[in-house]
Amino acid sequence: MVHRRQRVAVIGAGVSGVASARHLKAAGVDIVVFERYKAAGGNWTYDERKPIEPQYPSIKPSIADFVAELEGEAETSRAGAKNGTTLDLDQEELRFAPPGPAYSGLMNNVPTSLQEMKGHPWPAGTESYVNVRVKQQYIQSYSKSFEIEPLIRYNTRVEKLRKIGSKWEVRSTTLIREGPDRGQKVHTVEEFDGVVVASGHYHAARVPDFPGLKEWKATWPDRVYHSKCYRNPSELKDKTVLIIGAGVSSTDIARESHHGAKKIYQSSRGGTFDTPLDWVPPNTERVTGIASFEIPKEGQDKPGNITLTDGTVLAGVDKVIIATGYLFALPFLVDLHDDSLTPENANDTILVTDGSQIHNLHKDIFYIPDPTLAFVGIPFYTATFTLFEYQAIAVAAVFAGFAQTPSEAEMRAEYAEKTKTKGYGRTFHSLMNAQVEYVNSLVDWVNSQADTTGGAKVQGHSQEWIEESKLIHPKFLKFLESRVNGHRVGDDLVPTVVAVQ
């Protein structure tokens, strides 16, 4: 079978992006990786700088991450213009490529043994649960080992994607971060046969519209912030803290801060994806959802009361951390956003409505109206590194011509059935207890065409991997108990960094 050499853009150099690049490259595809940050690692890149806080509230996905800057628009009026002060330039860099949500004590909650990527073992002696810096090193070493680094354009942000005829037009901006031209921007327009969106979904912070929260933020800006801005437990020492949300980030912040904090309240609406109560550490009380924040009076120096949905009033809260998650946002595909629609009312072309999911994807990967646009890294509640690599393998097979997606009608029918079964919102992308089945479906589909197309056959998860995956929860709970007992807490978790070859 003859395959025409394709040129593909990959957006993002986190684990999804470098895995996509590796397998596309191996399949004979020419690639360019666009990464707005200065290093690979994505969500697992630790940066002690804090991102600029989002709007309060932040509930519109189309503007929640960034608003595209296109050549000819008035970006020179912003801080990045030539002769800007160092402070202005620092702020411009924060706006252009905000630091991610990784905090100093962040660790994985799925064992490293279940996140080992193909042909790239973890260094000997790597523990099951490691600090963010070790995971960042692993991603970066993967990128170097498979010679992806030369293909990555760092400090380069994709501003707009547009399909023109059979090609994707990619408009990007490169921010010069060093030298006499620091702060200047270079705009580029290029054409590609396909695009892989691997930019993750931890950029656009979601801030609910609770009555009074906006006023609290305006009055006490340093006392109220999104969990994306949290960096280490010292911020909460001797404080009474309210963490809004009961997901993984909320519980982890409580867990690594409970020794130093005076008291921690964790507010929960009783959501499907709240962490189990046995994960909640001592000195932390799970309470009901938020009803309202007392509006500050002029000249008021300390925050007032917070009323919960069950009528309970919390007084004396020193800090509020908003751990309510993130919105799916695709600022470079803003034409496929519609903030005014509910997920139930999404049409057959829209990608983002209220930010709770990405619409119209076949197997959470291929854009049904045009499969030359693909996504890697969408699903939740998985062993991310390995799951995303299997998605990358499937994308590489299709883009290199070794596999074909089903017809649009078949993809649409499967999508409709999934919607009927799983509903809408975050649940739609959950692979909780379903990763093995999902991976098998990808592997079987790619392998079923390999003999005809000449493509390589793919091995799914081993039986050993499957058996270990059944123990994720009890194994992690045992690890948590060791932390709570004082063996390993907060910044004490920062290890001697293991060199990764």
Disulfide bonds with the S-S distance in Angstrom:
none
